[in-house]
Amino acid sequence: MQRLLLLLAVMLLSGCLTAPPKEAAKPTLMPRAQSYRDLTNLPDPKGKLFVSVYNIQDETGQFKPYPASNFSTAVPQSATSMLVTALKDSRWFIPLERQGLQNLLNERKIIRAAQENGTVAENNRMPLQSLVAANVMIEGSIIGYESNVKSGGVGARYFGIGGDTQYQLDQIAVNLRVVNVSTGEVLSSVNTSKTILSYEVQAGVFRFIDYQRLLEGEIGYTANEPVMLCLMSAIETGVIHLINDGINRGLWELKNKGDAKNTILAKYRSMAVPPES
């Protein structure tokens, strides 16, 4: 029994004392969820819409808990960029630059001034085209962030040897709505949410193997789902629902009407149907 405990202790300590990696992971493209694959495999539209996105605000009022930070927000402040990327990747919309509109206007003023005094570069000698106006505008906000929505765990210990696991679910919610630029009418609105999973696994031993000799060891693993990826997935899902709702209500059309039975559209159409009470 003592040899077994010693062997277990060596294994635990070797895991605890593993040397850290000598170099950080190399830069890579951001990993994407299933919602992104669904978004990029939607059937083609009859025509793309010019869309403007100004600012997706964080209306949760949530901050990271102490002692992490009393000033950092609980959710990323990059929802506008995420939405523009999702709209472009869907191939249903042509996003127009609006978040950095003032910077764009400044660059156009610089080009015009250079054209007037004859110092313009060769690639800017053609008269500037008028900026494209949007057909629709997509507004929205991050409407909720709830921590510790669900938590639990399980564990067991026998003669000082055992382990346990714990998990916690948080939730983030996003609202997106399509607005007709000509009339200001809200054509479609959708609320989507995504859970954020965190879990921890621990194992250890705490036992006297002889008089005044205590054997103690532990090993553990913790994983937290990135809030950024969950927010991106919620926005992508919201865009798919907006496209699906627009097709069902005749706001925009598919290139091939037979694609109305597309498996991806059918899957998200079934999500939109409220469950029977």
N, C-alpha and C positions, 0 to 999 in steps of 0.2 A: 504494500500500500504506500509506503514511504517513497519507493522508487517511482511509482506512478505519479505521486504528487510532485516529486522533483522534476520529472519529465514534463508534466503540465506546466510547472512554473517556468522552466526554460523556454518552452514554446511561447508562453505569454510574454515573457520578458523580451524575447527576440522580436516579437511583434511590436512591443512598445518602444524598443530601442532602435527600430529600423532607421537607417540614415535617410534624411530628406533628399529629394532629387537634386542633382547638381546643377540643373538648369531648368528654367520655367518652360512651360509648353509653348510651342511656336504659335504665332498668330494664325488664325484660321477664320473661315466664314462662320457667321453665327449659326449654331445648330437650329433647325426648325422642327416644328411639331407636325402632326398629321394635318392640322388645319391649313398649313402652308401648301402641302401637297394637294389637298382638295382645291385650294384657291387657284393654284397654277394649272389645274387640269379641268377647269370649268369649260363648258362648250363655248364656242365663239359667239360674240354678239353680232347683230345686224349692222351696228355702227357704234363707234366709241363716243363717249360723252366727255366734253371738257368739264373738269371739276376743279373747284378751288377749296382749299383747306387752310383756314387761318390759324386757329389755335384750339387744341384739345386740352382743356383745363383739368387740373386735379382738384376735385371738389370733395375729396374725402375728409380733409382736415386731420389726417392721421400722420403721426411722426414716429420715427423709430423709438422703441422703448428704451428707457434709461437702463444701464449706463452706456448703451451703444451711442446714442446721440439724442439730445433734446431739440435739435434744430434740423436734422436731416429728415426728409419726408419718407414715409413708408413705401411709396410707390415711385417709380422713375418718372421724370418730368419730360420724357421724350416721346409722348404718345402721338404728337403731331407728325413727327418724322416716321414713326411706325405706320401710321395710317396712310401717309403719302406712298410709302413703299408698298403697302398692301394693295392700294388702289392701282398702282402701276403694274404690279405683278399679276393682278387679276386679268389684265388685258381687256377689261370692260371700260376703263376710264383713262383719260389723258390728264394727269394732274398738272395744274398750273402753279407756278411759284407765287406764293402769297405770304408765307412766313417771313421771307427775306425780300419782300417787295421793294422796300425802301433802298436796299442795296442795289437791286436791279435797276431802279430808276436813276440812281446816282451814276451807275456805269453808262447808261444811255445818255445822260447829260454830258459826261466826259467825251463820249464819241461824237456827239453833235458839236461840242465846242471845238474839237480837233478838226472836224469837217469844215467848220466855218473859217478857221484861220489857216487851213491848208497843211496842217501837220499830221493829218490822220494817217494811220498805218494802211498798208496795202489791203489787208483783209477787212477793213472797216470803211471802205470808200463808198459802198452801196448805201443808199438811204435806208434808215431803219424802218422795219415794218411796225405796224401798230400791234400792241399787245393783244393777245387773244382773250376774248371774254368767255366766262364760264357759262355752261348751260345749267349746271346745278352746283350747289354748294353743300358740302358735308360738314355739319357741326357735330359737336358731341363733348363728352367729358368722362372722366373716371369718377363714377358716382358712388363707389363703395369699396372699402377695404376692411374686412373683418378678420381679426386674428383669433386663433384658438376656437374656430367654429366647432371642431370636433377633435378630441384627443383621447388617447388610450394607451394601453401597453400590456405586456405579459412578462412574467418572470418566474424563475424557480431556483431554489437553492437547496443543496443537500450536503450536510457536513461541511459547510463553508465553501462549497464549490457550486457555481451556478452562473446564470446569466439572465439578462432581461432585455426587452426591446420596448421602445416608446415611439409614438407617432403623434403628429399634430397637423391639422388641416386648417389653413387660412383660405380666404376667398377674396377675389378681386372682381369688380363689376364695371362694365363700360356701357355707355349709351352713345349710339350713333344715329343721326337723322339726316335725311336728304331734303334739301330746301330748293324749291324752284326759284331761280334768280329773277325771272320775269315778274312773278306774282308774290314771292315771299311765302308761298304755301309749303307746309311741311308735307312732302309726298310720302315719306316712309320713315319709320322710327323703330329701333330695335335695341333691346337690352341683352347683353351677353355677360356671362360670368365664367370664371375659371378658378378651380381650387389649386392651392399651393401646398405641396406635401413636404413635410420635414419628418425625418425619423432618425432614431439613434439605437444602435445595437451595442451592448456591453456584455462582457464575460469576465469572471474573475475568481480568484481563490483566496480564502482567508482562513488559515487553519494552523493550529499548533501541532507540529509533527514530532516534537520532543519537548522535554522540559526546558523552558526558556528559549525555545526555538520556534519562531513564528514564520510560516510560509505565506507570503502575500504577493499577488500578481493580478494584473488586470489588462484588458485590451478592449478597445471600443472603436466604433465607426459611426460617423454622423454624416447625413446627406440632407442638403436643403435645396429644394427646387428653386431656381433663380426667378425672382419676381419679374424681371425684365422679359424672360421668355414666356411667362404666363400672361403678362399684359399683351405681348405681341400676338399670342394665340387667341386671346379674347377679341382683339381688334380684327384679326383675320376672319374669325368666325362671324363677327358682326358684319363685315363686308359681304361675305357669302350670303348671309340672311337678307341683306339689303338687295342684292342682285336677285335672289330668289323671289322676294316679295314684289319687286318691280316687274318681274316676268309674269307672276300670277295676276297682277293688277293691270297689266298692259302699259306700264310706264316705259318699258323698253322691250325689245324683241330679240329673240335668238336668230342667228344666221340661218339655221336649219330648224324648222318648227318641230321636227321629230326629236330634237334633243331635249324637249320638255320632259321626257321620261328618263333623262340621264341619271345614272345611279347616284352621283354626287348631289345633284339637285333634289332627287327623291329623298336622300338621307336627311338633308337639312330641312326639307319640307315636312318630314315626319317629326323633326325636333320642334318645329314651330307650332304643332298641334298640341293644345293643352291636354294633359292626361285626364281621363274620366275620374270623377270623384266617386 
